[in-house]
Amino acid sequence: MMAETYDWRMLRSIQTHGVRGDSKKAQELYQLAAVAGIEKAREQLEALKSSSPPDAVVVWRRKGAT
């Protein structure tokens, strides 16, 4: 599926270097494939939605901290 070329999870699994995934584009393409009846696309879409890219930054701040 074309969506896999944008899916950071797939890129990581094949150990690409210097290539960044595009989760939004991957989701769009998985969605199109799912609508066309490809079951694996629906499964991959759900898995992608429930995971965070490795470079996602989560910042925690205490209430009242600046």
Biopython code that builds the backbone (N, CA, C, O; Angstrom):
import numpy as np
from Bio.PDB.StructureBuilder import StructureBuilder

atoms = [
    (1, "MET", "N", (0.829, -1.183, 0.000)),
    (1, "MET", "CA", (0.000, 0.000, 0.000)),
    (1, "MET", "C", (0.874, 1.247, 0.000)),
    (1, "MET", "O", (1.917, 1.293, 0.653)),
    (2, "MET", "N", (0.445, 2.224, -0.721)),
    (2, "MET", "CA", (1.186, 3.472, -0.796)),
    (2, "MET", "C", (1.295, 4.149, 0.573)),
    (2, "MET", "O", (2.299, 4.797, 0.869)),
    (3, "ALA", "N", (0.271, 4.000, 1.396)),
    (3, "ALA", "CA", (0.277, 4.634, 2.720)),
    (3, "ALA", "C", (1.475, 4.204, 3.551)),
    (3, "ALA", "O", (1.977, 4.984, 4.360)),
    (4, "GLU", "N", (1.935, 2.982, 3.363)),
    (4, "GLU", "CA", (3.065, 2.483, 4.147)),
    (4, "GLU", "C", (4.343, 3.276, 3.899)),
    (4, "GLU", "O", (5.228, 3.301, 4.754)),
    (5, "THR", "N", (4.452, 3.921, 2.749)),
    (5, "THR", "CA", (5.658, 4.713, 2.467)),
    (5, "THR", "C", (5.689, 6.000, 3.293)),
    (5, "THR", "O", (6.727, 6.656, 3.383)),
    (6, "TYR", "N", (4.552, 6.360, 3.895)),
    (6, "TYR", "CA", (4.472, 7.544, 4.755)),
    (6, "TYR", "C", (4.355, 7.187, 6.231)),
    (6, "TYR", "O", (4.485, 8.057, 7.092)),
    (7, "ASP", "N", (4.114, 5.934, 6.524)),
    (7, "ASP", "CA", (3.859, 5.465, 7.889)),
    (7, "ASP", "C", (5.191, 5.307, 8.636)),
    (7, "ASP", "O", (6.020, 4.473, 8.271)),
    (8, "TRP", "N", (5.385, 6.113, 9.679)),
    (8, "TRP", "CA", (6.655, 6.075, 10.412)),
    (8, "TRP", "C", (6.921, 4.694, 11.006)),
    (8, "TRP", "O", (8.076, 4.300, 11.167)),
    (9, "ARG", "N", (5.851, 3.952, 11.335)),
    (9, "ARG", "CA", (6.050, 2.614, 11.899)),
    (9, "ARG", "C", (6.649, 1.663, 10.869)),
    (9, "ARG", "O", (7.519, 0.855, 11.196)),
    (10, "MET", "N", (6.187, 1.758, 9.638)),
    (10, "MET", "CA", (6.728, 0.917, 8.571)),
    (10, "MET", "C", (8.172, 1.331, 8.256)),
    (10, "MET", "O", (9.046, 0.480, 8.087)),
    (11, "LEU", "N", (8.406, 2.628, 8.180)),
    (11, "LEU", "CA", (9.765, 3.109, 7.893)),
    (11, "LEU", "C", (10.744, 2.641, 8.962)),
    (11, "LEU", "O", (11.879, 2.278, 8.653)),
    (12, "ARG", "N", (10.308, 2.650, 10.211)),
    (12, "ARG", "CA", (11.163, 2.179, 11.301)),
    (12, "ARG", "C", (11.413, 0.674, 11.179)),
    (12, "ARG", "O", (12.525, 0.202, 11.416)),
    (13, "SER", "N", (10.376, -0.067, 10.810)),
    (13, "SER", "CA", (10.509, -1.526, 10.739)),
    (13, "SER", "C", (11.484, -1.972, 9.650)),
    (13, "SER", "O", (12.107, -3.028, 9.768)),
    (14, "ILE", "N", (11.618, -1.173, 8.595)),
    (14, "ILE", "CA", (12.577, -1.530, 7.536)),
    (14, "ILE", "C", (13.897, -0.770, 7.703)),
    (14, "ILE", "O", (14.755, -0.782, 6.821)),
    (15, "GLN", "N", (14.034, -0.115, 8.848)),
    (15, "GLN", "CA", (15.270, 0.544, 9.263)),
    (15, "GLN", "C", (15.780, 1.574, 8.254)),
    (15, "GLN", "O", (16.953, 1.574, 7.881)),
    (16, "THR", "N", (14.872, 2.450, 7.822)),
    (16, "THR", "CA", (15.284, 3.525, 6.928)),
    (16, "THR", "C", (16.059, 4.570, 7.723)),
    (16, "THR", "O", (15.847, 4.730, 8.925)),
    (17, "HIS", "N", (16.931, 5.259, 7.063)),
    (17, "HIS", "CA", (17.720, 6.318, 7.695)),
    (17, "HIS", "C", (17.569, 7.593, 6.864)),
    (17, "HIS", "O", (17.654, 7.562, 5.636)),
    (18, "GLY", "N", (17.346, 8.701, 7.546)),
    (18, "GLY", "CA", (17.221, 9.984, 6.867)),
    (18, "GLY", "C", (15.874, 10.195, 6.200)),
    (18, "GLY", "O", (15.727, 11.097, 5.375)),
    (19, "VAL", "N", (14.898, 9.385, 6.541)),
    (19, "VAL", "CA", (13.561, 9.507, 5.961)),
    (19, "VAL", "C", (12.575, 9.696, 7.100)),
    (19, "VAL", "O", (12.585, 8.939, 8.071)),
    (20, "ARG", "N", (11.734, 10.695, 6.982)),
    (20, "ARG", "CA", (10.726, 10.947, 8.003)),
    (20, "ARG", "C", (9.358, 10.571, 7.471)),
    (20, "ARG", "O", (9.026, 10.834, 6.315)),
    (21, "GLY", "N", (8.589, 9.965, 8.319)),
    (21, "GLY", "CA", (7.224, 9.631, 7.946)),
    (21, "GLY", "C", (6.321, 10.852, 8.016)),
    (21, "GLY", "O", (6.695, 11.885, 8.571)),
    (22, "ASP", "N", (5.153, 10.725, 7.458)),
    (22, "ASP", "CA", (4.146, 11.776, 7.496)),
    (22, "ASP", "C", (2.837, 11.109, 7.918)),
    (22, "ASP", "O", (2.092, 10.596, 7.084)),
    (23, "SER", "N", (2.573, 11.125, 9.210)),
    (23, "SER", "CA", (1.420, 10.416, 9.753)),
    (23, "SER", "C", (0.106, 10.899, 9.153)),
    (23, "SER", "O", (-0.794, 10.096, 8.906)),
    (24, "LYS", "N", (-0.011, 12.189, 8.921)),
    (24, "LYS", "CA", (-1.248, 12.731, 8.357)),
    (24, "LYS", "C", (-1.484, 12.174, 6.956)),
    (24, "LYS", "O", (-2.594, 11.753, 6.631)),
    (25, "LYS", "N", (-0.443, 12.171, 6.129)),
    (25, "LYS", "CA", (-0.563, 11.643, 4.770)),
    (25, "LYS", "C", (-0.840, 10.139, 4.810)),
    (25, "LYS", "O", (-1.660, 9.637, 4.042)),
    (26, "ALA", "N", (-0.162, 9.427, 5.697)),
    (26, "ALA", "CA", (-0.386, 7.989, 5.833)),
    (26, "ALA", "C", (-1.841, 7.723, 6.209)),
    (26, "ALA", "O", (-2.467, 6.818, 5.659)),
    (27, "GLN", "N", (-2.382, 8.502, 7.139)),
    (27, "GLN", "CA", (-3.775, 8.318, 7.540)),
    (27, "GLN", "C", (-4.725, 8.566, 6.378)),
    (27, "GLN", "O", (-5.690, 7.825, 6.191)),
    (28, "GLU", "N", (-4.451, 9.613, 5.592)),
    (28, "GLU", "CA", (-5.301, 9.912, 4.431)),
    (28, "GLU", "C", (-5.310, 8.743, 3.446)),
    (28, "GLU", "O", (-6.366, 8.347, 2.952)),
    (29, "LEU", "N", (-4.136, 8.197, 3.167)),
    (29, "LEU", "CA", (-4.039, 7.108, 2.200)),
    (29, "LEU", "C", (-4.609, 5.802, 2.747)),
    (29, "LEU", "O", (-5.242, 5.048, 2.009)),
    (30, "TYR", "N", (-4.393, 5.530, 4.027)),
    (30, "TYR", "CA", (-5.007, 4.349, 4.636)),
    (30, "TYR", "C", (-6.531, 4.471, 4.580)),
    (30, "TYR", "O", (-7.224, 3.489, 4.315)),
    (31, "GLN", "N", (-7.047, 5.665, 4.828)),
    (31, "GLN", "CA", (-8.489, 5.891, 4.797)),
    (31, "GLN", "C", (-9.048, 5.607, 3.400)),
    (31, "GLN", "O", (-10.078, 4.946, 3.268)),
    (32, "LEU", "N", (-8.382, 6.099, 2.370)),
    (32, "LEU", "CA", (-8.827, 5.849, 0.997)),
    (32, "LEU", "C", (-8.843, 4.352, 0.692)),
    (32, "LEU", "O", (-9.787, 3.839, 0.089)),
    (33, "ALA", "N", (-7.799, 3.669, 1.110)),
    (33, "ALA", "CA", (-7.720, 2.225, 0.872)),
    (33, "ALA", "C", (-8.801, 1.484, 1.662)),
    (33, "ALA", "O", (-9.386, 0.523, 1.163)),
    (34, "ALA", "N", (-9.063, 1.925, 2.879)),
    (34, "ALA", "CA", (-10.090, 1.287, 3.705)),
    (34, "ALA", "C", (-11.469, 1.452, 3.070)),
    (34, "ALA", "O", (-12.266, 0.514, 3.054)),
    (35, "VAL", "N", (-11.744, 2.638, 2.552)),
    (35, "VAL", "CA", (-13.019, 2.890, 1.881)),
    (35, "VAL", "C", (-13.158, 2.000, 0.644)),
    (35, "VAL", "O", (-14.261, 1.589, 0.286)),
    (36, "ALA", "N", (-12.029, 1.708, -0.001)),
    (36, "ALA", "CA", (-12.037, 0.838, -1.174)),
    (36, "ALA", "C", (-12.172, -0.640, -0.796)),
    (36, "ALA", "O", (-12.228, -1.503, -1.672)),
    (37, "GLY", "N", (-12.225, -0.932, 0.513)),
    (37, "GLY", "CA", (-12.469, -2.292, 0.962)),
    (37, "GLY", "C", (-11.245, -3.090, 1.368)),
    (37, "GLY", "O", (-11.339, -4.301, 1.568)),
    (38, "ILE", "N", (-10.104, -2.439, 1.493)),
    (38, "ILE", "CA", (-8.890, -3.149, 1.893)),
    (38, "ILE", "C", (-8.847, -3.228, 3.417)),
    (38, "ILE", "O", (-8.604, -2.229, 4.094)),
    (39, "GLU", "N", (-9.084, -4.418, 3.941)),
    (39, "GLU", "CA", (-9.173, -4.617, 5.394)),
    (39, "GLU", "C", (-7.868, -4.268, 6.103)),
    (39, "GLU", "O", (-7.890, -3.669, 7.179)),
    (40, "LYS", "N", (-6.739, -4.635, 5.513)),
    (40, "LYS", "CA", (-5.442, -4.337, 6.141)),
    (40, "LYS", "C", (-5.270, -2.825, 6.322)),
    (40, "LYS", "O", (-4.668, -2.387, 7.303)),
    (41, "ALA", "N", (-5.782, -2.040, 5.403)),
    (41, "ALA", "CA", (-5.683, -0.583, 5.516)),
    (41, "ALA", "C", (-6.447, -0.084, 6.743)),
    (41, "ALA", "O", (-5.970, 0.791, 7.466)),
    (42, "ARG", "N", (-7.628, -0.645, 6.968)),
    (42, "ARG", "CA", (-8.413, -0.243, 8.143)),
    (42, "ARG", "C", (-7.666, -0.579, 9.422)),
    (42, "ARG", "O", (-7.637, 0.215, 10.363)),
    (43, "GLU", "N", (-7.064, -1.756, 9.450)),
    (43, "GLU", "CA", (-6.298, -2.175, 10.626)),
    (43, "GLU", "C", (-5.083, -1.268, 10.842)),
    (43, "GLU", "O", (-4.804, -0.859, 11.969)),
    (44, "GLN", "N", (-4.375, -0.960, 9.778)),
    (44, "GLN", "CA", (-3.196, -0.100, 9.879)),
    (44, "GLN", "C", (-3.595, 1.315, 10.294)),
    (44, "GLN", "O", (-2.882, 1.961, 11.062)),
    (45, "LEU", "N", (-4.712, 1.790, 9.797)),
    (45, "LEU", "CA", (-5.198, 3.119, 10.158)),
    (45, "LEU", "C", (-5.477, 3.204, 11.652)),
    (45, "LEU", "O", (-5.075, 4.167, 12.306)),
    (46, "GLU", "N", (-6.155, 2.214, 12.191)),
    (46, "GLU", "CA", (-6.442, 2.199, 13.629)),
    (46, "GLU", "C", (-5.162, 2.126, 14.450)),
    (46, "GLU", "O", (-5.035, 2.802, 15.471)),
    (47, "ALA", "N", (-4.212, 1.305, 14.005)),
    (47, "ALA", "CA", (-2.944, 1.183, 14.729)),
    (47, "ALA", "C", (-2.170, 2.499, 14.693)),
    (47, "ALA", "O", (-1.577, 2.902, 15.694)),
    (48, "LEU", "N", (-2.175, 3.159, 13.556)),
    (48, "LEU", "CA", (-1.454, 4.433, 13.424)),
    (48, "LEU", "C", (-2.091, 5.508, 14.300)),
    (48, "LEU", "O", (-1.386, 6.295, 14.933)),
    (49, "LYS", "N", (-3.397, 5.541, 14.337)),
    (49, "LYS", "CA", (-4.097, 6.532, 15.158)),
    (49, "LYS", "C", (-3.812, 6.348, 16.649)),
    (49, "LYS", "O", (-3.824, 7.313, 17.412)),
    (50, "SER", "N", (-3.557, 5.109, 17.055)),
    (50, "SER", "CA", (-3.355, 4.847, 18.478)),
    (50, "SER", "C", (-1.891, 4.900, 18.906)),
    (50, "SER", "O", (-1.570, 4.582, 20.051)),
    (51, "SER", "N", (-1.005, 5.297, 17.999)),
    (51, "SER", "CA", (0.419, 5.374, 18.347)),
    (51, "SER", "C", (0.936, 6.787, 18.120)),
    (51, "SER", "O", (0.363, 7.563, 17.356)),
    (52, "SER", "N", (2.028, 7.101, 18.798)),
    (52, "SER", "CA", (2.657, 8.417, 18.655)),
    (52, "SER", "C", (3.971, 8.266, 17.914)),
    (52, "SER", "O", (4.731, 7.332, 18.170)),
    (53, "PRO", "N", (4.243, 9.188, 16.992)),
    (53, "PRO", "CA", (5.535, 9.134, 16.300)),
    (53, "PRO", "C", (6.679, 9.237, 17.304)),
    (53, "PRO", "O", (6.518, 9.862, 18.352)),
    (54, "PRO", "N", (7.826, 8.637, 17.006)),
    (54, "PRO", "CA", (8.942, 8.648, 17.955)),
    (54, "PRO", "C", (9.476, 10.039, 18.253)),
    (54, "PRO", "O", (10.091, 10.245, 19.299)),
    (55, "ASP", "N", (9.258, 11.003, 17.360)),
    (55, "ASP", "CA", (9.772, 12.349, 17.599)),
    (55, "ASP", "C", (8.716, 13.277, 18.189)),
    (55, "ASP", "O", (8.935, 14.484, 18.288)),
    (56, "ALA", "N", (7.575, 12.721, 18.581)),
    (56, "ALA", "CA", (6.543, 13.537, 19.212)),
    (56, "ALA", "C", (7.055, 14.021, 20.564)),
    (56, "ALA", "O", (7.607, 13.251, 21.350)),
    (57, "VAL", "N", (6.863, 15.283, 20.809)),
    (57, "VAL", "CA", (7.344, 15.872, 22.054)),
    (57, "VAL", "C", (6.160, 16.105, 22.978)),
    (57, "VAL", "O", (5.166, 16.729, 22.608)),
    (58, "VAL", "N", (6.294, 15.597, 24.165)),
    (58, "VAL", "CA", (5.262, 15.803, 25.173)),
    (58, "VAL", "C", (5.883, 16.647, 26.275)),
    (58, "VAL", "O", (6.903, 16.280, 26.857)),
    (59, "VAL", "N", (5.256, 17.775, 26.549)),
    (59, "VAL", "CA", (5.759, 18.686, 27.564)),
    (59, "VAL", "C", (4.781, 18.702, 28.720)),
    (59, "VAL", "O", (3.597, 18.994, 28.550)),
    (60, "TRP", "N", (5.292, 18.384, 29.899)),
    (60, "TRP", "CA", (4.469, 18.413, 31.094)),
    (60, "TRP", "C", (4.874, 19.620, 31.932)),
    (60, "TRP", "O", (6.056, 19.867, 32.171)),
    (61, "ARG", "N", (3.892, 20.342, 32.359)),
    (61, "ARG", "CA", (4.153, 21.489, 33.232)),
    (61, "ARG", "C", (3.258, 21.380, 34.447)),
    (61, "ARG", "O", (2.105, 20.958, 34.368)),
    (62, "ARG", "N", (3.827, 21.773, 35.576)),
    (62, "ARG", "CA", (3.014, 21.815, 36.778)),
    (62, "ARG", "C", (2.031, 22.961, 36.681)),
    (62, "ARG", "O", (2.316, 23.999, 36.085)),
    (63, "LYS", "N", (0.895, 22.760, 37.266)),
    (63, "LYS", "CA", (-0.103, 23.810, 37.270)),
    (63, "LYS", "C", (0.481, 25.041, 37.954)),
    (63, "LYS", "O", (1.017, 24.949, 39.058)),
    (64, "GLY", "N", (0.376, 26.177, 37.304)),
    (64, "GLY", "CA", (0.890, 27.414, 37.839)),
    (64, "GLY", "C", (2.327, 27.709, 37.438)),
    (64, "GLY", "O", (2.817, 28.809, 37.694)),
    (65, "ALA", "N", (3.015, 26.760, 36.820)),
    (65, "ALA", "CA", (4.412, 26.991, 36.379)),
    (65, "ALA", "C", (4.399, 27.810, 35.103)),
    (65, "ALA", "O", (3.461, 27.729, 34.311)),
    (66, "THR", "N", (5.435, 28.591, 34.912)),
    (66, "THR", "CA", (5.510, 29.410, 33.695)),
    (66, "THR", "C", (6.499, 28.862, 32.726)),
    (66, "THR", "O", (6.687, 29.428, 31.649)),
]
sb = StructureBuilder()
sb.init_structure("model")
sb.init_model(0)
sb.init_chain("A")
sb.init_seg("    ")
for serial, (resi, resn, name, xyz) in enumerate(atoms, 1):
    if name == "N":
        sb.init_residue(resn, " ", resi, " ")
    sb.init_atom(name, np.array(xyz, "f"), 0.0, 1.0, " ", f" {name:<3s}", serial, name[0])
structure = sb.get_structure()
